[in-house]
């Protein structure tokens, strides 16, 4: 798991989620590590630069 979805208008759920993170250091560390691994896997720099260049070329008709 890489996070928790909290309804935008539910301050109690937000407080509970923050409390859980602060109380359980091991779980929060596991979330952080899983999140970092997902970002590295999903957003490879070379691939993202290629996509950006394609988008710019497409937008400029080149």
PyMOL Python script that loads the backbone (N, CA, C, O; Angstrom):
from pymol import cmd

cmd.read_pdbstr("""\
ATOM      1  N   UNK A   1       0.847  -1.168   0.000  1.00  0.00           N
ATOM      2  CA  UNK A   1       0.000   0.000   0.000  1.00  0.00           C
ATOM      3  C   UNK A   1       0.896   1.235   0.000  1.00  0.00           C
ATOM      4  O   UNK A   1       1.923   1.270   0.677  1.00  0.00           O
ATOM      5  N   UNK A   2       0.491   2.254  -0.772  1.00  0.00           N
ATOM      6  CA  UNK A   2       1.306   3.457  -0.880  1.00  0.00           C
ATOM      7  C   UNK A   2       0.629   4.688  -0.296  1.00  0.00           C
ATOM      8  O   UNK A   2       1.174   5.790  -0.372  1.00  0.00           O
ATOM      9  N   UNK A   3      -0.539   4.513   0.279  1.00  0.00           N
ATOM     10  CA  UNK A   3      -1.227   5.665   0.850  1.00  0.00           C
ATOM     11  C   UNK A   3      -2.641   5.332   1.256  1.00  0.00           C
ATOM     12  O   UNK A   3      -3.049   4.171   1.285  1.00  0.00           O
ATOM     13  N   UNK A   4      -3.367   6.363   1.564  1.00  0.00           N
ATOM     14  CA  UNK A   4      -4.748   6.206   2.000  1.00  0.00           C
ATOM     15  C   UNK A   4      -5.573   7.318   1.371  1.00  0.00           C
ATOM     16  O   UNK A   4      -5.138   8.469   1.331  1.00  0.00           O
ATOM     17  N   UNK A   5      -6.753   6.985   0.883  1.00  0.00           N
ATOM     18  CA  UNK A   5      -7.655   7.978   0.309  1.00  0.00           C
ATOM     19  C   UNK A   5      -8.551   8.513   1.428  1.00  0.00           C
ATOM     20  O   UNK A   5      -9.185   7.752   2.158  1.00  0.00           O
ATOM     21  N   UNK A   6      -8.583   9.820   1.537  1.00  0.00           N
ATOM     22  CA  UNK A   6      -9.384  10.489   2.560  1.00  0.00           C
ATOM     23  C   UNK A   6     -10.389  11.401   1.853  1.00  0.00           C
ATOM     24  O   UNK A   6      -9.995  12.196   1.000  1.00  0.00           O
ATOM     25  N   UNK A   7     -11.668  11.305   2.187  1.00  0.00           N
ATOM     26  CA  UNK A   7     -12.643  12.231   1.594  1.00  0.00           C
ATOM     27  C   UNK A   7     -12.262  13.682   1.916  1.00  0.00           C
ATOM     28  O   UNK A   7     -11.800  13.978   3.018  1.00  0.00           O
ATOM     29  N   UNK A   8     -12.456  14.564   0.965  1.00  0.00           N
ATOM     30  CA  UNK A   8     -12.014  15.949   1.130  1.00  0.00           C
ATOM     31  C   UNK A   8     -12.707  16.677   2.272  1.00  0.00           C
ATOM     32  O   UNK A   8     -12.147  17.616   2.837  1.00  0.00           O
ATOM     33  N   UNK A   9     -13.907  16.259   2.613  1.00  0.00           N
ATOM     34  CA  UNK A   9     -14.656  16.972   3.650  1.00  0.00           C
ATOM     35  C   UNK A   9     -14.681  16.241   4.997  1.00  0.00           C
ATOM     36  O   UNK A   9     -15.481  16.582   5.868  1.00  0.00           O
ATOM     37  N   UNK A  10     -13.824  15.253   5.172  1.00  0.00           N
ATOM     38  CA  UNK A  10     -13.845  14.439   6.387  1.00  0.00           C
ATOM     39  C   UNK A  10     -12.594  14.699   7.226  1.00  0.00           C
ATOM     40  O   UNK A  10     -11.596  13.985   7.116  1.00  0.00           O
ATOM     41  N   UNK A  11     -12.665  15.722   8.056  1.00  0.00           N
ATOM     42  CA  UNK A  11     -11.505  16.083   8.869  1.00  0.00           C
ATOM     43  C   UNK A  11     -11.187  15.022   9.924  1.00  0.00           C
ATOM     44  O   UNK A  11     -10.033  14.864  10.323  1.00  0.00           O
ATOM     45  N   UNK A  12     -12.202  14.307  10.367  1.00  0.00           N
ATOM     46  CA  UNK A  12     -11.964  13.240  11.341  1.00  0.00           C
ATOM     47  C   UNK A  12     -11.140  12.122  10.716  1.00  0.00           C
ATOM     48  O   UNK A  12     -10.210  11.610  11.340  1.00  0.00           O
ATOM     49  N   UNK A  13     -11.478  11.740   9.484  1.00  0.00           N
ATOM     50  CA  UNK A  13     -10.716  10.700   8.789  1.00  0.00           C
ATOM     51  C   UNK A  13      -9.281  11.158   8.546  1.00  0.00           C
ATOM     52  O   UNK A  13      -8.346  10.365   8.662  1.00  0.00           O
ATOM     53  N   UNK A  14      -9.106  12.424   8.211  1.00  0.00           N
ATOM     54  CA  UNK A  14      -7.756  12.961   8.013  1.00  0.00           C
ATOM     55  C   UNK A  14      -6.963  12.903   9.320  1.00  0.00           C
ATOM     56  O   UNK A  14      -5.805  12.487   9.332  1.00  0.00           O
ATOM     57  N   UNK A  15      -7.586  13.319  10.403  1.00  0.00           N
ATOM     58  CA  UNK A  15      -6.909  13.276  11.702  1.00  0.00           C
ATOM     59  C   UNK A  15      -6.547  11.842  12.080  1.00  0.00           C
ATOM     60  O   UNK A  15      -5.456  11.588  12.590  1.00  0.00           O
ATOM     61  N   UNK A  16      -7.462  10.909  11.829  1.00  0.00           N
ATOM     62  CA  UNK A  16      -7.182   9.500  12.133  1.00  0.00           C
ATOM     63  C   UNK A  16      -6.017   8.972  11.302  1.00  0.00           C
ATOM     64  O   UNK A  16      -5.159   8.250  11.810  1.00  0.00           O
ATOM     65  N   UNK A  17      -5.993   9.336  10.022  1.00  0.00           N
ATOM     66  CA  UNK A  17      -4.912   8.877   9.146  1.00  0.00           C
ATOM     67  C   UNK A  17      -3.567   9.440   9.598  1.00  0.00           C
ATOM     68  O   UNK A  17      -2.568   8.722   9.630  1.00  0.00           O
ATOM     69  N   UNK A  18      -3.544  10.717   9.943  1.00  0.00           N
ATOM     70  CA  UNK A  18      -2.305  11.328  10.430  1.00  0.00           C
ATOM     71  C   UNK A  18      -1.859  10.696  11.742  1.00  0.00           C
ATOM     72  O   UNK A  18      -0.669  10.460  11.951  1.00  0.00           O
ATOM     73  N   UNK A  19      -2.810  10.424  12.618  1.00  0.00           N
ATOM     74  CA  UNK A  19      -2.486   9.776  13.891  1.00  0.00           C
ATOM     75  C   UNK A  19      -1.874   8.402  13.639  1.00  0.00           C
ATOM     76  O   UNK A  19      -0.888   8.030  14.276  1.00  0.00           O
ATOM     77  N   UNK A  20      -2.462   7.647  12.705  1.00  0.00           N
ATOM     78  CA  UNK A  20      -1.934   6.316  12.386  1.00  0.00           C
ATOM     79  C   UNK A  20      -0.493   6.390  11.898  1.00  0.00           C
ATOM     80  O   UNK A  20       0.344   5.574  12.285  1.00  0.00           O
ATOM     81  N   UNK A  21      -0.210   7.364  11.053  1.00  0.00           N
ATOM     82  CA  UNK A  21       1.146   7.523  10.523  1.00  0.00           C
ATOM     83  C   UNK A  21       2.128   7.868  11.642  1.00  0.00           C
ATOM     84  O   UNK A  21       3.241   7.343  11.690  1.00  0.00           O
ATOM     85  N   UNK A  22       1.706   8.751  12.533  1.00  0.00           N
ATOM     86  CA  UNK A  22       2.592   9.173  13.622  1.00  0.00           C
ATOM     87  C   UNK A  22       2.804   8.079  14.661  1.00  0.00           C
ATOM     88  O   UNK A  22       3.877   7.983  15.256  1.00  0.00           O
ATOM     89  N   UNK A  23       1.793   7.261  14.876  1.00  0.00           N
ATOM     90  CA  UNK A  23       1.883   6.203  15.890  1.00  0.00           C
ATOM     91  C   UNK A  23       2.685   5.004  15.395  1.00  0.00           C
ATOM     92  O   UNK A  23       3.470   4.426  16.147  1.00  0.00           O
ATOM     93  N   UNK A  24       2.490   4.632  14.135  1.00  0.00           N
ATOM     94  CA  UNK A  24       3.106   3.404  13.610  1.00  0.00           C
ATOM     95  C   UNK A  24       4.235   3.749  12.637  1.00  0.00           C
ATOM     96  O   UNK A  24       4.032   3.803  11.424  1.00  0.00           O
ATOM     97  N   UNK A  25       5.414   3.979  13.188  1.00  0.00           N
ATOM     98  CA  UNK A  25       6.567   4.375  12.372  1.00  0.00           C
ATOM     99  C   UNK A  25       6.899   3.325  11.321  1.00  0.00           C
ATOM    100  O   UNK A  25       7.201   3.672  10.179  1.00  0.00           O
ATOM    101  N   UNK A  26       6.849   2.054  11.684  1.00  0.00           N
ATOM    102  CA  UNK A  26       7.190   0.994  10.731  1.00  0.00           C
ATOM    103  C   UNK A  26       6.242   0.994   9.535  1.00  0.00           C
ATOM    104  O   UNK A  26       6.676   0.823   8.396  1.00  0.00           O
ATOM    105  N   UNK A  27       4.954   1.184   9.793  1.00  0.00           N
ATOM    106  CA  UNK A  27       3.979   1.229   8.700  1.00  0.00           C
ATOM    107  C   UNK A  27       4.209   2.454   7.820  1.00  0.00           C
ATOM    108  O   UNK A  27       4.137   2.357   6.595  1.00  0.00           O
ATOM    109  N   UNK A  28       4.483   3.603   8.431  1.00  0.00           N
ATOM    110  CA  UNK A  28       4.713   4.803   7.626  1.00  0.00           C
ATOM    111  C   UNK A  28       5.988   4.674   6.800  1.00  0.00           C
ATOM    112  O   UNK A  28       6.048   5.166   5.673  1.00  0.00           O
ATOM    113  N   UNK A  29       6.999   4.021   7.346  1.00  0.00           N
ATOM    114  CA  UNK A  29       8.228   3.777   6.592  1.00  0.00           C
ATOM    115  C   UNK A  29       7.961   2.827   5.426  1.00  0.00           C
ATOM    116  O   UNK A  29       8.486   3.029   4.331  1.00  0.00           O
ATOM    117  N   UNK A  30       7.161   1.805   5.649  1.00  0.00           N
ATOM    118  CA  UNK A  30       6.806   0.870   4.574  1.00  0.00           C
ATOM    119  C   UNK A  30       6.033   1.595   3.477  1.00  0.00           C
ATOM    120  O   UNK A  30       6.270   1.353   2.294  1.00  0.00           O
ATOM    121  N   UNK A  31       5.109   2.482   3.855  1.00  0.00           N
ATOM    122  CA  UNK A  31       4.372   3.271   2.860  1.00  0.00           C
ATOM    123  C   UNK A  31       5.332   4.132   2.049  1.00  0.00           C
ATOM    124  O   UNK A  31       5.226   4.198   0.824  1.00  0.00           O
ATOM    125  N   UNK A  32       6.258   4.786   2.721  1.00  0.00           N
ATOM    126  CA  UNK A  32       7.214   5.651   2.033  1.00  0.00           C
ATOM    127  C   UNK A  32       8.065   4.860   1.044  1.00  0.00           C
ATOM    128  O   UNK A  32       8.283   5.298  -0.086  1.00  0.00           O
ATOM    129  N   UNK A  33       8.541   3.705   1.472  1.00  0.00           N
ATOM    130  CA  UNK A  33       9.364   2.876   0.584  1.00  0.00           C
ATOM    131  C   UNK A  33       8.556   2.372  -0.604  1.00  0.00           C
ATOM    132  O   UNK A  33       9.051   2.374  -1.732  1.00  0.00           O
ATOM    133  N   UNK A  34       7.319   1.941  -0.367  1.00  0.00           N
ATOM    134  CA  UNK A  34       6.465   1.463  -1.462  1.00  0.00           C
ATOM    135  C   UNK A  34       6.137   2.598  -2.424  1.00  0.00           C
ATOM    136  O   UNK A  34       6.105   2.394  -3.638  1.00  0.00           O
ATOM    137  N   UNK A  35       5.897   3.782  -1.894  1.00  0.00           N
ATOM    138  CA  UNK A  35       5.603   4.942  -2.739  1.00  0.00           C
ATOM    139  C   UNK A  35       6.793   5.308  -3.606  1.00  0.00           C
ATOM    140  O   UNK A  35       6.640   5.591  -4.794  1.00  0.00           O
ATOM    141  N   UNK A  36       7.976   5.303  -3.016  1.00  0.00           N
ATOM    142  CA  UNK A  36       9.180   5.624  -3.782  1.00  0.00           C
ATOM    143  C   UNK A  36       9.401   4.599  -4.887  1.00  0.00           C
ATOM    144  O   UNK A  36       9.740   4.965  -6.012  1.00  0.00           O
ATOM    145  N   UNK A  37       9.214   3.329  -4.578  1.00  0.00           N
ATOM    146  CA  UNK A  37       9.390   2.281  -5.584  1.00  0.00           C
ATOM    147  C   UNK A  37       8.392   2.450  -6.723  1.00  0.00           C
ATOM    148  O   UNK A  37       8.740   2.249  -7.886  1.00  0.00           O
ATOM    149  N   UNK A  38       7.157   2.817  -6.399  1.00  0.00           N
ATOM    150  CA  UNK A  38       6.145   3.011  -7.441  1.00  0.00           C
ATOM    151  C   UNK A  38       6.493   4.190  -8.339  1.00  0.00           C
ATOM    152  O   UNK A  38       6.335   4.110  -9.557  1.00  0.00           O
ATOM    153  N   UNK A  39       6.958   5.269  -7.753  1.00  0.00           N
ATOM    154  CA  UNK A  39       7.341   6.443  -8.544  1.00  0.00           C
ATOM    155  C   UNK A  39       8.503   6.103  -9.466  1.00  0.00           C
ATOM    156  O   UNK A  39       8.484   6.470 -10.641  1.00  0.00           O
ATOM    157  N   UNK A  40       9.501   5.417  -8.959  1.00  0.00           N
ATOM    158  CA  UNK A  40      10.654   5.028  -9.779  1.00  0.00           C
ATOM    159  C   UNK A  40      10.204   4.137 -10.932  1.00  0.00           C
ATOM    160  O   UNK A  40      10.684   4.280 -12.056  1.00  0.00           O
ATOM    161  N   UNK A  41       9.289   3.223 -10.654  1.00  0.00           N
ATOM    162  CA  UNK A  41       8.809   2.300 -11.684  1.00  0.00           C
ATOM    163  C   UNK A  41       7.948   3.007 -12.727  1.00  0.00           C
ATOM    164  O   UNK A  41       8.083   2.747 -13.923  1.00  0.00           O
ATOM    165  N   UNK A  42       7.073   3.891 -12.284  1.00  0.00           N
ATOM    166  CA  UNK A  42       6.108   4.514 -13.196  1.00  0.00           C
ATOM    167  C   UNK A  42       6.656   5.707 -13.953  1.00  0.00           C
ATOM    168  O   UNK A  42       6.182   6.006 -15.050  1.00  0.00           O
ATOM    169  N   UNK A  43       7.641   6.396 -13.398  1.00  0.00           N
ATOM    170  CA  UNK A  43       8.082   7.655 -13.977  1.00  0.00           C
ATOM    171  C   UNK A  43       9.572   7.646 -14.274  1.00  0.00           C
ATOM    172  O   UNK A  43      10.334   8.421 -13.697  1.00  0.00           O
ATOM    173  N   UNK A  44       9.979   6.768 -15.173  1.00  0.00           N
ATOM    174  CA  UNK A  44      11.363   6.708 -15.629  1.00  0.00           C
ATOM    175  C   UNK A  44      11.716   8.026 -16.323  1.00  0.00           C
ATOM    176  O   UNK A  44      10.976   8.476 -17.197  1.00  0.00           O
ATOM    177  N   UNK A  45      12.826   8.645 -15.949  1.00  0.00           N
ATOM    178  CA  UNK A  45      13.197   9.959 -16.471  1.00  0.00           C
ATOM    179  C   UNK A  45      13.314   9.956 -17.989  1.00  0.00           C
ATOM    180  O   UNK A  45      12.777  10.846 -18.649  1.00  0.00           O
ATOM    181  N   UNK A  46      13.997   8.986 -18.545  1.00  0.00           N
ATOM    182  CA  UNK A  46      14.180   8.927 -19.993  1.00  0.00           C
ATOM    183  C   UNK A  46      12.840   8.826 -20.715  1.00  0.00           C
ATOM    184  O   UNK A  46      12.608   9.519 -21.706  1.00  0.00           O
ATOM    185  N   UNK A  47      11.974   7.975 -20.224  1.00  0.00           N
ATOM    186  CA  UNK A  47      10.656   7.799 -20.842  1.00  0.00           C
ATOM    187  C   UNK A  47       9.830   9.083 -20.736  1.00  0.00           C
ATOM    188  O   UNK A  47       9.150   9.461 -21.690  1.00  0.00           O
ATOM    189  N   UNK A  48       9.886   9.746 -19.597  1.00  0.00           N
ATOM    190  CA  UNK A  48       9.109  10.975 -19.416  1.00  0.00           C
ATOM    191  C   UNK A  48       9.639  12.102 -20.297  1.00  0.00           C
ATOM    192  O   UNK A  48       8.852  12.886 -20.828  1.00  0.00           O
ATOM    193  N   UNK A  49      10.958  12.199 -20.461  1.00  0.00           N
ATOM    194  CA  UNK A  49      11.528  13.215 -21.349  1.00  0.00           C
ATOM    195  C   UNK A  49      11.081  12.956 -22.780  1.00  0.00           C
ATOM    196  O   UNK A  49      10.716  13.891 -23.493  1.00  0.00           O
ATOM    197  N   UNK A  50      11.106  11.702 -23.206  1.00  0.00           N
ATOM    198  CA  UNK A  50      10.655  11.346 -24.553  1.00  0.00           C
ATOM    199  C   UNK A  50       9.198  11.744 -24.750  1.00  0.00           C
ATOM    200  O   UNK A  50       8.848  12.312 -25.784  1.00  0.00           O
ATOM    201  N   UNK A  51       8.356  11.458 -23.784  1.00  0.00           N
ATOM    202  CA  UNK A  51       6.936  11.823 -23.882  1.00  0.00           C
ATOM    203  C   UNK A  51       6.767  13.335 -23.946  1.00  0.00           C
ATOM    204  O   UNK A  51       5.942  13.840 -24.707  1.00  0.00           O
ATOM    205  N   UNK A  52       7.546  14.057 -23.147  1.00  0.00           N
ATOM    206  CA  UNK A  52       7.459  15.512 -23.142  1.00  0.00           C
ATOM    207  C   UNK A  52       7.874  16.090 -24.490  1.00  0.00           C
ATOM    208  O   UNK A  52       7.203  16.977 -25.018  1.00  0.00           O
ATOM    209  N   UNK A  53       8.975  15.595 -25.049  1.00  0.00           N
ATOM    210  CA  UNK A  53       9.445  16.070 -26.355  1.00  0.00           C
ATOM    211  C   UNK A  53       8.393  15.792 -27.423  1.00  0.00           C
ATOM    212  O   UNK A  53       8.123  16.654 -28.260  1.00  0.00           O
ATOM    213  N   UNK A  54       7.799  14.610 -27.407  1.00  0.00           N
ATOM    214  CA  UNK A  54       6.737  14.288 -28.370  1.00  0.00           C
ATOM    215  C   UNK A  54       5.561  15.254 -28.238  1.00  0.00           C
ATOM    216  O   UNK A  54       5.013  15.715 -29.239  1.00  0.00           O
ATOM    217  N   UNK A  55       5.184  15.553 -27.019  1.00  0.00           N
ATOM    218  CA  UNK A  55       4.063  16.470 -26.791  1.00  0.00           C
ATOM    219  C   UNK A  55       4.381  17.865 -27.302  1.00  0.00           C
ATOM    220  O   UNK A  55       3.537  18.510 -27.923  1.00  0.00           O
ATOM    221  N   UNK A  56       5.592  18.329 -27.045  1.00  0.00           N
ATOM    222  CA  UNK A  56       5.993  19.659 -27.509  1.00  0.00           C
ATOM    223  C   UNK A  56       6.019  19.699 -29.026  1.00  0.00           C
ATOM    224  O   UNK A  56       5.533  20.654 -29.634  1.00  0.00           O
ATOM    225  N   UNK A  57       6.581  18.670 -29.640  1.00  0.00           N
ATOM    226  CA  UNK A  57       6.624  18.624 -31.106  1.00  0.00           C
ATOM    227  C   UNK A  57       5.218  18.584 -31.687  1.00  0.00           C
ATOM    228  O   UNK A  57       4.932  19.258 -32.676  1.00  0.00           O
ATOM    229  N   UNK A  58       4.357  17.809 -31.086  1.00  0.00           N
ATOM    230  CA  UNK A  58       2.981  17.713 -31.564  1.00  0.00           C
ATOM    231  C   UNK A  58       2.268  19.062 -31.440  1.00  0.00           C
ATOM    232  O   UNK A  58       1.536  19.469 -32.342  1.00  0.00           O
ATOM    233  N   UNK A  59       2.481  19.737 -30.337  1.00  0.00           N
ATOM    234  CA  UNK A  59       1.832  21.025 -30.112  1.00  0.00           C
ATOM    235  C   UNK A  59       2.354  22.099 -31.056  1.00  0.00           C
ATOM    236  O   UNK A  59       1.628  23.032 -31.402  1.00  0.00           O
ATOM    237  N   UNK A  60       3.619  21.969 -31.475  1.00  0.00           N
ATOM    238  CA  UNK A  60       4.205  22.972 -32.368  1.00  0.00           C
ATOM    239  C   UNK A  60       4.156  22.538 -33.828  1.00  0.00           C
ATOM    240  O   UNK A  60       4.715  23.207 -34.696  1.00  0.00           O
ATOM    241  N   UNK A  61       3.482  21.409 -34.101  1.00  0.00           N
ATOM    242  CA  UNK A  61       3.327  20.873 -35.462  1.00  0.00           C
ATOM    243  C   UNK A  61       4.654  20.551 -36.129  1.00  0.00           C
ATOM    244  O   UNK A  61       4.808  20.779 -37.329  1.00  0.00           O
ATOM    245  N   UNK A  62       5.621  20.024 -35.375  1.00  0.00           N
ATOM    246  CA  UNK A  62       6.924  19.636 -35.942  1.00  0.00           C
ATOM    247  C   UNK A  62       7.139  18.169 -35.789  1.00  0.00           C
ATOM    248  O   UNK A  62       8.176  17.651 -36.204  1.00  0.00           O
TER     249      UNK A  62
END
""", "prot")
cmd.dss("prot")
cmd.show_as("cartoon", "prot")
cmd.util.cbc("prot")
cmd.orient("prot")
